[in-house]
Amino acid sequence: MDTIIRPTSTQDTQHHSHHDGDNQQSALQQARNLPLPSKSDMLRRAPSVEHFWHQNSQLLEQAWTEWETTEHDLPVLDDSLFDPTLRDAVTQAWRTPSTETAVKNLWQEILPDVYQGQLFDPAQLSTLRRYLQAIADANIPIRPPYGIALNSTVMGLC
């Protein structure tokens, strides 16, 4: 999947407020038009990057809320995404806590403190991928987790 960060050459981040003449635009439109910090600044964790996210956090929250209400073809994310065996074991453990070892037994320690198990139902991964693609297509800035999105390393969902 391509990165969802829109790098710009803007070294200085700007905050768009309602006083900037953007009050005719919805939060979604304003968020899509924000000039993002440069990829270089993000990689260096420049103070201006933290300032950008802090200054625009409310606008971005409003934009995501608006997006969710305007997107009518979003797939539904529910517990059917999870592996049926895991889902059933977790449900049973909630009902009868003494059975929670069944959940633990679904995970194998492959290295010290590193576990492997089937989290998602492979048959439902297309639903999750469609949702994630819709998020990427929303064109709303997303704060990347350092070391993952910025370095283009993405966990494989398979």
C-alpha positions as CSV (number, residue, x, y, z in Angstrom):
1,M,0.0,0.0,0.0
2,D,1.3,3.4,-0.8
3,T,2.0,5.8,2.0
4,I,-0.9,8.1,2.9
5,I,1.3,11.0,3.8
6,R,1.3,13.9,1.4
7,P,4.8,15.3,1.6
8,T,5.1,18.9,0.7
9,S,8.0,21.2,0.4
10,T,6.5,23.5,3.0
11,Q,9.1,23.9,5.8
12,D,6.8,26.0,7.9
13,T,3.5,24.6,9.0
14,Q,0.5,26.8,9.0
15,H,-2.7,26.6,11.0
16,H,-5.9,27.3,9.2
17,S,-8.5,28.8,11.5
18,H,-12.0,30.1,10.9
19,H,-10.5,33.5,10.8
20,D,-8.5,32.7,7.7
21,G,-11.5,32.9,5.4
22,D,-12.0,29.1,5.4
23,N,-15.3,29.3,7.2
24,Q,-17.1,28.6,3.9
25,Q,-15.3,25.3,3.7
26,S,-16.3,22.2,5.7
27,A,-13.9,20.7,8.2
28,L,-13.3,17.9,5.7
29,Q,-12.4,20.4,3.0
30,Q,-10.2,22.4,5.3
31,A,-8.3,19.3,6.5
32,R,-7.7,18.1,3.0
33,N,-6.2,21.5,2.1
34,L,-3.8,21.7,5.1
35,P,-0.2,22.1,4.0
36,L,1.6,19.2,5.7
37,P,5.0,19.4,7.3
38,S,7.7,18.0,5.0
39,K,8.7,14.4,5.2
40,S,12.1,15.5,6.2
41,D,10.7,17.5,9.2
42,M,8.6,14.5,10.1
43,L,11.6,12.1,10.0
44,R,13.6,14.6,12.1
45,R,10.6,15.0,14.5
46,A,11.0,18.7,14.2
47,P,9.1,20.8,16.7
48,S,7.0,22.3,13.9
49,V,5.6,18.8,13.2
50,E,4.3,18.4,16.8
51,H,2.9,21.9,16.6
52,F,1.1,21.1,13.3
53,W,-0.6,18.0,14.8
54,H,-1.4,19.9,18.0
55,Q,-2.8,23.0,16.3
56,N,-4.9,21.0,13.9
57,S,-6.1,18.1,16.1
58,Q,-9.7,19.5,16.6
59,L,-10.1,20.2,12.9
60,L,-8.8,16.7,12.0
61,E,-11.2,15.1,14.5
62,Q,-14.1,17.1,13.0
63,A,-13.0,16.2,9.4
64,W,-13.0,12.4,10.3
65,T,-16.4,12.7,11.9
66,E,-17.7,14.5,8.8
67,W,-16.1,11.9,6.6
68,E,-17.7,9.0,8.5
69,T,-21.1,10.6,8.0
70,T,-20.7,11.3,4.3
71,E,-19.2,8.0,3.3
72,H,-22.1,5.6,2.6
73,D,-20.2,2.7,1.1
74,L,-17.8,2.0,4.0
75,P,-17.6,-1.7,4.9
76,V,-18.8,-2.5,8.4
77,L,-16.0,-3.4,10.8
78,D,-17.3,-5.8,13.4
79,D,-16.1,-8.9,15.2
80,S,-16.5,-11.0,12.0
81,L,-13.1,-9.7,11.0
82,F,-11.5,-11.8,13.7
83,D,-10.6,-15.5,13.3
84,P,-13.6,-17.5,14.3
85,T,-11.7,-19.8,16.6
86,L,-10.2,-16.8,18.4
87,R,-13.5,-15.0,18.5
88,D,-15.3,-18.0,20.0
89,A,-12.5,-18.5,22.6
90,V,-12.7,-14.9,23.6
91,T,-16.5,-14.9,23.8
92,Q,-16.4,-18.1,26.0
93,A,-13.7,-16.6,28.2
94,W,-15.9,-13.5,28.9
95,R,-18.7,-15.8,29.8
96,T,-16.6,-18.2,31.8
97,P,-13.3,-16.7,32.9
98,S,-11.8,-20.1,33.8
99,T,-11.7,-20.9,30.1
100,E,-9.4,-18.1,29.2
101,T,-6.5,-20.5,28.7
102,A,-8.2,-21.5,25.4
103,V,-7.4,-17.9,24.2
104,K,-3.8,-18.2,25.4
105,N,-3.4,-21.5,23.7
106,L,-4.1,-20.0,20.3
107,W,-0.8,-18.0,20.5
108,Q,2.6,-19.4,20.2
109,E,5.7,-17.8,21.6
110,I,8.1,-17.8,18.7
111,L,10.8,-15.7,20.4
112,P,11.0,-14.5,24.0
113,D,7.9,-12.2,24.5
114,V,7.0,-12.4,20.8
115,Y,3.8,-14.3,20.0
116,Q,2.3,-15.5,16.8
117,G,-1.3,-16.4,16.2
118,Q,-4.2,-16.0,13.8
119,L,-5.9,-12.6,14.6
120,F,-8.0,-12.0,11.5
121,D,-10.2,-14.3,9.5
122,P,-8.5,-14.5,6.1
123,A,-11.9,-14.6,4.4
124,Q,-12.6,-11.2,5.9
125,L,-9.4,-9.4,5.1
126,S,-10.8,-7.9,1.9
127,T,-13.3,-6.0,4.1
128,L,-10.5,-4.6,6.3
129,R,-8.4,-3.7,3.2
130,R,-11.4,-1.9,1.6
131,Y,-11.9,0.1,4.8
132,L,-8.2,1.0,5.1
133,Q,-8.2,2.0,1.4
134,A,-11.2,4.3,2.0
135,I,-9.2,5.9,4.8
136,A,-6.2,6.4,2.5
137,D,-8.5,7.8,-0.2
138,A,-10.1,10.3,2.3
139,N,-7.1,12.5,1.8
140,I,-7.2,13.7,5.4
141,P,-3.8,14.0,7.0
142,I,-3.0,11.1,9.3
143,R,-0.3,11.3,11.9
144,P,2.1,8.5,11.0
145,P,3.5,6.2,13.6
146,Y,7.3,6.8,13.6
147,G,9.3,4.1,12.0
148,I,6.4,2.5,10.1
149,A,4.7,4.9,7.6
150,L,7.7,7.2,7.4
151,N,10.0,4.4,6.5
152,S,7.5,2.7,4.2
153,T,7.4,-0.5,6.3
154,V,3.9,-1.9,6.6
155,M,2.7,-5.0,8.4
156,G,1.4,-7.5,5.9
157,L,-2.3,-8.4,6.5
158,C,-2.2,-12.0,5.3
